[in-house]
Amino acid sequence: MYSGSGSRARVVGFLLLFLLLSCAAAGTPISKQTLDVRKHLKRLNKPALKSIKSPDGDIIDCVHVSHQPAFDHPFLKNHTLQTRPSFHPDGVSGVSKVASAGGNPKTITQLWHLNGRCPQGTIPIRRTKRGDLLRASSVKRYGRKKHRSIPQPRSADPDLINQSGHQHAIAYVEGNKYYGAKATINVWQPQIQQPNEFSLSQLWILGGSFGEDLNSIEAGWQVSPDLYGDNNTRLFTYWTSDAYQATGCYNLLCSGFIQINSEIAMGASIFPVSDFRGSQYDISILVWKDPKEGHWWMQFGNDYVLGYWPSFLFSYLAESASMIEWGGEVVNSEPDGSHTSTQMGSGHFPEEGFGKSSYFRNIEVVDGSNNLKAPKGIGTFTEQSNCYDVQNGDNGDWGNYFYYGGPGRNPNCP
């Protein structure tokens, strides 16, 4: 662990300015990309009161809560920070631990916690590095999803599958007004074939149509070499109010989500993860709309209320959601013209069951009275069930649940 400060950040800024002036004086040209990268890094990496080196190579900066990227948003300049939600949904339960195959509870945490914690009054932010930006298609698109990454259960048009490159195995509900969703999600480290592919497991809070007006709030875990530069399993969030076109981003990579929690870092590695036929780990995520203030809040496990998306970020979701989805998503870039071998979930099909296949359990929705309830009329959807599949069920301890995932390319999925 080592410490950083605002004064040191200013010194670094002066040094960068000196280098720029020196290069200019020497007649050395500085590319527009280099300038854009430096400017964007300065915008994202706020001065830290303390910095922690994670065992996985990440640097976690402890940034004063009032200096986080959210407050760069013009509508948040005079925003009064909410330090807690006005109301929690009734019936909140669930754990931030999980029973192993042997029945013993296992604590799940984030890898950087092994080397320290952030002080109260700060939030942990994964530092963005130059290499992160250079892996992106452009500095402007860094931290953003590509279009057409929402599963469309009502349209399994093969042309859409080929066009988007995204494939899913999900459970969903629609036809009502929803004010939140909850799930306990089994955590794995799926293998990714190509650097530009990813594998994730998440819940979606959706409003609007599947056109350019789509609103979405998303949270779960993902493996994304392109975004993070490694194959670690990481906690993530995402939001958009225009179907991923100009608004929204992952984690805190743009202004929007306001974090209040000093313990959990968006985009940081989850530790440990599940083993095939061995210990199983899962995380509990709840997203709900505060009935008083109208903001969308996120809770991780039992103990960590992470923060909120202000209601003004959205059009349809400013009132309620019209669809909830839970499940997995991968990118199939069809390398060499064949289906990717990128895994979803554990990389095993649902019928293999506990300890082998990945699951969502205790899936619930928040109704108009701010109650957590079992969803009614659950549907399932996958574009190609011979590549990735989903099977749902219902029992006492797990409530509504489903197994999902698969290996991608196999003899039945060429």
MOQUITA-V917401 format. One record per residue. N is the residue number from 0. RES is the residue in one small letter. SS is DSSP state (H for helix, E for strand, C for the rest). PHI is phi in degrees with one decimal (none if undefined). Layout:
N|RES|SS|PHI ; N|RES|SS|PHI
This chain:
0|m|C|none ; 1|y|E|-145.5 ; 2|s|C|-108.9 ; 3|g|C|-128.9 ; 4|s|C|-148.8 ; 5|g|H|-61.7 ; 6|s|H|-66.2 ; 7|r|H|-66.1 ; 8|a|H|-60.8 ; 9|r|H|-66.7 ; 10|v|H|-62.2 ; 11|v|H|-59.7 ; 12|g|H|-61.3 ; 13|f|H|-64.4 ; 14|l|H|-64.0 ; 15|l|H|-61.9 ; 16|l|H|-63.0 ; 17|f|H|-61.6 ; 18|l|H|-63.5 ; 19|l|H|-61.4 ; 20|l|H|-66.0 ; 21|s|H|-64.9 ; 22|c|H|-62.2 ; 23|a|H|-64.8 ; 24|a|H|-65.8 ; 25|a|H|-82.8 ; 26|g|C|80.5 ; 27|t|C|-80.1 ; 28|p|C|-71.0 ; 29|i|C|-112.5 ; 30|s|C|-68.5 ; 31|k|H|-62.1 ; 32|q|H|-61.3 ; 33|t|H|-61.0 ; 34|l|H|-65.9 ; 35|d|H|-63.8 ; 36|v|H|-62.8 ; 37|r|H|-62.7 ; 38|k|H|-65.8 ; 39|h|H|-69.8 ; 40|l|H|-62.7 ; 41|k|H|-65.6 ; 42|r|H|-69.3 ; 43|l|H|-82.6 ; 44|n|C|-91.8 ; 45|k|C|-75.8 ; 46|p|C|-55.2 ; 47|a|C|-105.6 ; 48|l|C|-81.6 ; 49|k|E|-162.4 ; 50|s|E|-130.7 ; 51|i|E|-125.3 ; 52|k|E|-88.0 ; 53|s|C|-81.2 ; 54|p|C|-57.8 ; 55|d|C|-87.9 ; 56|g|C|98.6 ; 57|d|C|-65.3 ; 58|i|E|-114.6 ; 59|i|E|-103.4 ; 60|d|E|-93.5 ; 61|c|E|-91.6 ; 62|v|E|-105.4 ; 63|h|E|-54.4 ; 64|v|H|-55.7 ; 65|s|H|-83.1 ; 66|h|H|-106.7 ; 67|q|C|-68.2 ; 68|p|H|-57.7 ; 69|a|H|-54.0 ; 70|f|H|-80.6 ; 71|d|H|-77.2 ; 72|h|C|-67.1 ; 73|p|H|-58.7 ; 74|f|H|-79.7 ; 75|l|H|-109.8 ; 76|k|C|-59.2 ; 77|n|C|-114.0 ; 78|h|C|-72.2 ; 79|t|C|-87.5 ; 80|l|C|-62.1 ; 81|q|C|-89.3 ; 82|t|C|-88.6 ; 83|r|C|-159.6 ; 84|p|C|-69.8 ; 85|s|C|-68.4 ; 86|f|C|-140.7 ; 87|h|C|-95.5 ; 88|p|C|-62.5 ; 89|d|E|-71.6 ; 90|g|C|91.6 ; 91|v|C|-66.7 ; 92|s|C|-146.8 ; 93|g|C|114.0 ; 94|v|C|-134.0 ; 95|s|C|-101.7 ; 96|k|E|-123.8 ; 97|v|E|-146.5 ; 98|a|E|-76.8 ; 99|s|C|-78.8 ; 100|a|C|-59.1 ; 101|g|C|-89.3 ; 102|g|C|95.1 ; 103|n|C|-87.5 ; 104|p|E|-68.2 ; 105|k|E|-123.1 ; 106|t|E|-80.2 ; 107|i|C|-114.4 ; 108|t|E|-148.0 ; 109|q|E|-116.8 ; 110|l|H|-60.7 ; 111|w|H|-65.1 ; 112|h|H|-61.6 ; 113|l|H|-63.8 ; 114|n|H|-114.4 ; 115|g|C|146.6 ; 116|r|C|-136.7 ; 117|c|C|-88.2 ; 118|p|C|-72.7 ; 119|q|C|-58.4 ; 120|g|C|90.4 ; 121|t|E|-120.5 ; 122|i|E|-125.3 ; 123|p|E|-82.4 ; 124|i|E|-126.6 ; 125|r|E|-64.9 ; 126|r|C|-68.5 ; 127|t|C|-83.7 ; 128|k|C|-107.0 ; 129|r|H|-56.9 ; 130|g|H|-61.5 ; 131|d|H|-60.3 ; 132|l|H|-68.4 ; 133|l|H|-70.4 ; 134|r|H|-74.9 ; 135|a|C|-73.4 ; 136|s|C|-63.3 ; 137|s|C|-161.7 ; 138|v|C|-59.3 ; 139|k|C|-63.8 ; 140|r|C|-89.4 ; 141|y|C|-60.6 ; 142|g|C|83.4 ; 143|r|C|-113.6 ; 144|k|C|-79.4 ; 145|k|C|-80.2 ; 146|h|C|-64.4 ; 147|r|C|60.3 ; 148|s|C|-112.8 ; 149|i|C|-104.2 ; 150|p|C|-64.7 ; 151|q|C|-117.7 ; 152|p|C|-57.3 ; 153|r|C|-84.6 ; 154|s|C|-144.9 ; 155|a|C|-97.5 ; 156|d|C|-65.0 ; 157|p|H|-56.2 ; 158|d|H|-63.9 ; 159|l|H|-68.1 ; 160|i|H|-59.1 ; 161|n|H|-66.9 ; 162|q|H|-70.8 ; 163|s|H|-87.5 ; 164|g|C|75.8 ; 165|h|E|-98.4 ; 166|q|E|-129.9 ; 167|h|E|-137.2 ; 168|a|E|-142.4 ; 169|i|E|-135.1 ; 170|a|E|-112.3 ; 171|y|E|-154.4 ; 172|v|E|-133.8 ; 173|e|E|-153.0 ; 174|g|E|94.2 ; 175|n|E|-136.5 ; 176|k|E|-96.7 ; 177|y|E|-119.6 ; 178|y|C|-120.3 ; 179|g|E|152.6 ; 180|a|E|-156.6 ; 181|k|E|-140.7 ; 182|a|E|-162.7 ; 183|t|E|-108.5 ; 184|i|E|-116.0 ; 185|n|E|-62.0 ; 186|v|C|-108.4 ; 187|w|C|-131.5 ; 188|q|C|-125.7 ; 189|p|C|-65.6 ; 190|q|C|-81.4 ; 191|i|C|-112.1 ; 192|q|C|-78.0 ; 193|q|C|-112.1 ; 194|p|C|-59.5 ; 195|n|C|-88.5 ; 196|e|C|-100.2 ; 197|f|E|-144.5 ; 198|s|E|-136.8 ; 199|l|E|-140.9 ; 200|s|E|-134.9 ; 201|q|E|-158.5 ; 202|l|E|-112.4 ; 203|w|E|-116.6 ; 204|i|E|-107.4 ; 205|l|E|-119.8 ; 206|g|E|-140.5 ; 207|g|C|88.8 ; 208|s|C|-88.3 ; 209|f|C|-91.7 ; 210|g|C|-93.8 ; 211|e|C|-76.3 ; 212|d|C|-100.9 ; 213|l|C|-60.1 ; 214|n|E|-106.8 ; 215|s|E|-148.8 ; 216|i|E|-119.4 ; 217|e|E|-136.3 ; 218|a|E|-156.6 ; 219|g|E|168.0 ; 220|w|E|-123.7 ; 221|q|E|-150.1 ; 222|v|E|-118.1 ; 223|s|E|-144.5 ; 224|p|H|-58.4 ; 225|d|H|-65.1 ; 226|l|H|-79.1 ; 227|y|H|-110.6 ; 228|g|C|82.8 ; 229|d|C|-153.9 ; 230|n|C|-111.0 ; 231|n|C|-74.7 ; 232|t|C|-85.7 ; 233|r|E|-130.7 ; 234|l|E|-70.9 ; 235|f|E|-146.6 ; 236|t|E|-131.5 ; 237|y|E|-153.5 ; 238|w|E|-148.8 ; 239|t|E|-155.3 ; 240|s|C|-117.9 ; 241|d|C|-146.1 ; 242|a|C|56.9 ; 243|y|C|71.4 ; 244|q|C|-81.1 ; 245|a|C|-120.8 ; 246|t|C|-113.2 ; 247|g|C|85.5 ; 248|c|E|-175.0 ; 249|y|E|-74.6 ; 250|n|C|53.6 ; 251|l|C|-113.3 ; 252|l|C|-83.3 ; 253|c|C|-152.8 ; 254|s|C|-78.0 ; 255|g|C|162.6 ; 256|f|E|-66.1 ; 257|i|E|-106.2 ; 258|q|E|-93.0 ; 259|i|C|-121.3 ; 260|n|C|-95.0 ; 261|s|C|-94.8 ; 262|e|C|-99.6 ; 263|i|C|-113.7 ; 264|a|C|-103.8 ; 265|m|E|-63.9 ; 266|g|C|84.7 ; 267|a|C|-87.5 ; 268|s|E|-67.9 ; 269|i|E|-90.0 ; 270|f|E|-145.2 ; 271|p|C|-86.2 ; 272|v|C|-121.9 ; 273|s|C|-70.7 ; 274|d|C|-110.5 ; 275|f|C|-62.2 ; 276|r|C|63.1 ; 277|g|C|-122.8 ; 278|s|C|-61.7 ; 279|q|C|-111.3 ; 280|y|C|-123.1 ; 281|d|E|-143.3 ; 282|i|E|-121.6 ; 283|s|E|-107.4 ; 284|i|E|-127.8 ; 285|l|E|-127.2 ; 286|v|E|-124.1 ; 287|w|E|-147.9 ; 288|k|E|-95.4 ; 289|d|C|-65.2 ; 290|p|C|-66.7 ; 291|k|C|-90.2 ; 292|e|C|-87.3 ; 293|g|C|88.0 ; 294|h|C|-77.9 ; 295|w|E|-96.2 ; 296|w|E|-101.5 ; 297|m|E|-127.8 ; 298|q|E|-122.4 ; 299|f|E|-114.7 ; 300|g|C|65.2 ; 301|n|C|-83.5 ; 302|d|C|-107.2 ; 303|y|E|-119.2 ; 304|v|E|-82.8 ; 305|l|E|-82.2 ; 306|g|E|158.5 ; 307|y|E|-151.4 ; 308|w|E|-97.3 ; 309|p|C|-59.3 ; 310|s|H|-63.1 ; 311|f|H|-67.9 ; 312|l|H|-66.4 ; 313|f|C|-119.9 ; 314|s|C|-102.0 ; 315|y|H|-65.3 ; 316|l|H|-73.6 ; 317|a|H|-64.1 ; 318|e|C|-106.6 ; 319|s|C|-166.2 ; 320|a|E|-99.0 ; 321|s|E|-109.4 ; 322|m|E|-156.3 ; 323|i|E|-124.2 ; 324|e|E|-130.5 ; 325|w|E|-131.6 ; 326|g|E|151.6 ; 327|g|E|-110.1 ; 328|e|E|-145.9 ; 329|v|E|-134.5 ; 330|v|E|-102.3 ; 331|n|C|-108.1 ; 332|s|C|-84.2 ; 333|e|C|50.9 ; 334|p|H|-61.9 ; 335|d|H|59.3 ; 336|g|H|79.3 ; 337|s|C|-114.3 ; 338|h|C|-62.8 ; 339|t|C|-63.1 ; 340|s|C|-97.8 ; 341|t|C|-63.9 ; 342|q|C|-85.3 ; 343|m|E|-113.3 ; 344|g|C|65.8 ; 345|s|C|-84.7 ; 346|g|C|88.5 ; 347|h|C|-122.1 ; 348|f|C|-73.2 ; 349|p|H|-56.9 ; 350|e|H|-64.6 ; 351|e|H|-74.4 ; 352|g|C|78.0 ; 353|f|C|-60.4 ; 354|g|C|85.6 ; 355|k|C|-125.4 ; 356|s|C|-97.8 ; 357|s|E|-86.9 ; 358|y|E|-138.6 ; 359|f|E|-114.7 ; 360|r|E|-131.9 ; 361|n|E|49.2 ; 362|i|E|-76.2 ; 363|e|E|-142.5 ; 364|v|E|-123.9 ; 365|v|E|-101.2 ; 366|d|C|-92.9 ; 367|g|C|-67.6 ; 368|s|C|-97.7 ; 369|n|C|64.2 ; 370|n|E|-109.7 ; 371|l|E|-79.3 ; 372|k|E|-138.0 ; 373|a|E|-65.8 ; 374|p|C|-69.6 ; 375|k|C|-106.8 ; 376|g|C|69.1 ; 377|i|C|-69.1 ; 378|g|E|-108.3 ; 379|t|E|-125.3 ; 380|f|E|-155.8 ; 381|t|E|-151.5 ; 382|e|C|-72.9 ; 383|q|C|-141.0 ; 384|s|C|-68.6 ; 385|n|C|-81.2 ; 386|c|C|-105.4 ; 387|y|C|-144.7 ; 388|d|E|-132.8 ; 389|v|E|-147.3 ; 390|q|E|-139.0 ; 391|n|E|-106.1 ; 392|g|E|-159.1 ; 393|d|E|-152.9 ; 394|n|E|-149.1 ; 395|g|C|-61.6 ; 396|d|C|-70.9 ; 397|w|C|-94.3 ; 398|g|E|56.4 ; 399|n|E|-78.6 ; 400|y|E|-143.9 ; 401|f|E|-156.5 ; 402|y|E|-97.6 ; 403|y|E|-156.5 ; 404|g|E|114.4 ; 405|g|E|160.7 ; 406|p|C|-90.7 ; 407|g|C|76.2 ; 408|r|C|-57.1 ; 409|n|E|-160.3 ; 410|p|C|-53.8 ; 411|n|C|-94.4 ; 412|c|E|-136.7 ; 413|p|C|-75.9
